[in-house]
Every structure is written in C-alpha cells, then in structure tokens.
C-alpha cells in the first residue's frame, strides 16, 4: 500500500516508519490541502489531522484512495458523503485518553487537598514552614462525578482505590455499571449537595452550557472542591469566582476555561496551526489565576506520552486492518 501522512511531526514519523515497514510511506508536515496532492494519484491511504480538509476536490485527485485515517476523534473535516460515494472508508481514534484524563483529575484533586501548589511555591523561595498548609484526607470523602462515560468511569475506579464514596449523575444511567464500579446514581442537585469534591466529565453542548451556575453552585457543600477537566463552558465562571471569593467553595482545579471555545479536539493544542498566543492571553486575563486555592493547567489532561502513542497505535492498527482487508470499525463502510 502507498500511504501518505499529513500534518506529521518528526517523532511521529520515526514511530510510524518502524511499525509500517511493509508499505510505501510518504510524510508531509503540511495539510493535504497545502501539499501537492496532484502528484499522489497512486496513494491508497491518507492519514490526516483536523486541519486537513478532505473534501470533494481532494478526493477527486486521489483516484486510488481506499481509506482516510484521521488521527483525531472528531471527523467533521472529512466529507463523509463524498467518501461513501467513492467507497472510501473513514477511520478515527475514538478513545485514547480515558485513564490519562482521570489521572490528571486526581493530580488536581490531590494538589488541592494537600496544598501542593502553595507548598511548592513556598519551598522554592526557601520557606519550609507548613503554617496554613494543613490538608485533608480524601479517604471516606464523597466524590460526585458528572458524566459516567469512559473518563468518569476511570475516575470512579481510582476513587474506589482511595476508599472514597462515589455519587454519579448521568442522564443515561447504567445499573450494571453502578454495581460493578461501586457507586450510586443521584440527581444533579443531590450530587452537588452531598459531594466533597465535584468532578465534571460530560460533553459540552447546548444542553450542558453552564451546567454549574449561580443557582446550583450554592447547593454545594461549604468548602467543597470543583474540578473541571471536561470543557470550560460547563461552568459559569462568574458564579465560580463568586463562590470562591465568598468561601463557599474550598478550591477549584481547572484544566479548561470558559473562553476556550475554539478548542474542539485536544490534539489541536499540539498543532503548530493552533494560535497558542490566544490561549496564553486567555490565561493571563483570567481572574481565577489570582486565587491561592485554584489550580489551573493549560488544557493538558490528555497530554501523556502513552496517550499520544495510543493515537498513533490506533492509527497504525486502522491502517493494518485496511491493508489486510480485516473487519475493523470504520465510520463509513
Ligand atoms: P463519553 O462520551 O465517554 O462520556 C460522557 C458521559 O457524559 C456519557 O455517559 C453521557 O451520557 C454523559 N452526559 C451527557 N450529557 C450529560 C449531562 N448534561 N450531564 C451529565 N452527564 C452527561 O466522554 P468521555 O470520553 O468520558 O469525555 C468526557 C469529556 O471530557 C469530553 O466531552 C471532553 O470534553 C472532555 N475531555 C477533556 C480532555 C482534556 O484534555 N481536558 C481530553 C478528553 C476529553
């Protein structure tokens, strides 16, 4: 098979070359639109990221194309209708970072519960006093997980390991899961009232916009922590700032901020095409940065060596499936 990879980084190139030795591989730093597709009439598979627009124009030029393999979860950059017409299969990377994001969630929780950021800040300045750094145990505390999908489930598993009690809110409850993962489903309000730590793991859409807002944030326990590694728009920032200023909340761990609307796909943050200056400005402007009991990370919960490799491994598996004519889950059959 002749396979063309677009929007590829050097380390990815080396990794792929070692694993797809039996194919003719060509690599481009540019998108499929920027590179000269005209010279690739005999390419059988293209692997792209979200800045490559796989449209009618591109498909018309790639006469021998059998499959499009995107190294992303989302696939709205690919014209599925046009692919179907030409019997071109489309593959994506549906899950690559469930445990990765769940682990980052606990990194934020433990940093807040044991005042790690404040302690670190102090010791780097030569101050070894632990005045005001008293933390709290998370054992026997209740964590409320909003969204019991792949990431939420990993959070529940880790919470079980810490001997925490687990409440969950999800519009699509699964009773078997509830039993197996030792948690209790609850209404959103009940979860907010009874959790010491509330962690968001649901998608952001019109329905979940400001799921945590000025009305229901007041239901939360005094001193509770709010953790958001999902999407910034799930939390009304004004309500959060108010709850932190009044002491209603004990702290917040945020990997995502409300103004980050331009981010669709985590790996977008790694691309040279993503305007990182904008993210920096957002963070700098944010009032939340000034709170000692708030930890903000720059939307990096997905960012581990293993998760990045999983993206490539799933892409390679997809390509092997195609080349061996094996049944493999494709978006367009
Ligand atoms: P998933 O699709 O496996 O699970 C989402 C769960 O949320 C489902 O069980 C669904 O029924 C539930 N849900 C839907 N609407 C809800 C609502 N209004 N209230 C409560 N629950 C609701 O998704 P997954 O993989 O667990 O990811 C969750 C979110 O995490 C993603 O939508 C994404 O925004 C975010 N994410 C963040 C990353 C980061 O680096 N910070 C990396 C990957 C994902």
Boltz pocket constraint, residues with backbone or C-beta under 6 A from the ligand:
constraints:
  - pocket:
      binder: B
      contacts: [[A, 97], [A, 101], [A, 146], [A, 147], [A, 148], [A, 149], [A, 150], [A, 151], [A, 152], [A, 169], [A, 170], [A, 171], [A, 172], [A, 200], [A, 201], [A, 202], [A, 203], [A, 204], [A, 207], [A, 208], [A, 211], [A, 229], [A, 230], [A, 231], [A, 255], [A, 256], [A, 266], [A, 299], [A, 300], [A, 301], [A, 302], [A, 303]]
      max_distance: 6.0
